[in-house]
Amino acid sequence: MQPLFINLTSQKIVIAGGGRIAFRKAKTLDEEQAHITFVAPVFSDEIIPFARQRGHELIQREAQPEDFKDAFLSILATNNRDTNQHLAKSLDQCQLVCVVDEAGEGNVVFPAAVRRGPLQIAVTSNGASPKLTRKLKKQLDEQFDESWTGYSEFLAKCREHIKKLSIHSAEKNELLAELLDDRYRLSEDERESKWAYLSSLK
């Protein structure tokens, strides 16, 4: 499978299922400001207040293939293997589909992700070993601590400024390479000093 990062802002996402796994997927997608519709006969005590608070739609009945017609991403997370399989087979092959209990029946896998500002690191075993995926995510969480949040935001701000400078591309690349020095990650004072210098350039 080819890893991709996809912008889901304002996209329609339909989740078949109203339990723990459906809720967990929805919480992740809600951070992307997606429009989420849950379809299930019963919803957990977590999903109902979450959906109402965040403005997501609840449809209380068994999911049907028509429910996913206009979905940008479909997530099949019912607690019934046959239902998930049936829905997966009924959906258009061009749609993005995640089948939570049998990844091979869909074309989307949710990776374990570490986010530090603009920096995102994702890892998956493609279902081979969820325990390995969790172990690696824990290691990444420890390796990329919160110092990377301010640093990655600093890099983004500097890059936008440097791109607009009226200097040769080789000089821009040199400035960008300098920012990779670890002192800028470790020291806010160093970042502020560097930003003051870059801001003086025209």
Secondary structure, DSSP 4 states (H G I P E B T S, - for coil): --------TT-EEEEE--SHHHHHHHHHHHTTT-EEEEE-SS--TTHHHHHHHHT-EEE-S---GGGGTT-SEEEE--S-HHHHHHHHHHS-TTSEEEETT-GGGSS--PPEEEEETTEEEEE--TTS-HHHHHHHHHHHHHHS-THHHHHHHHHHHHHHHHHTSSS-HHHHHHHHHHTTSTHHHH-HHHHHHHHHHHHH--
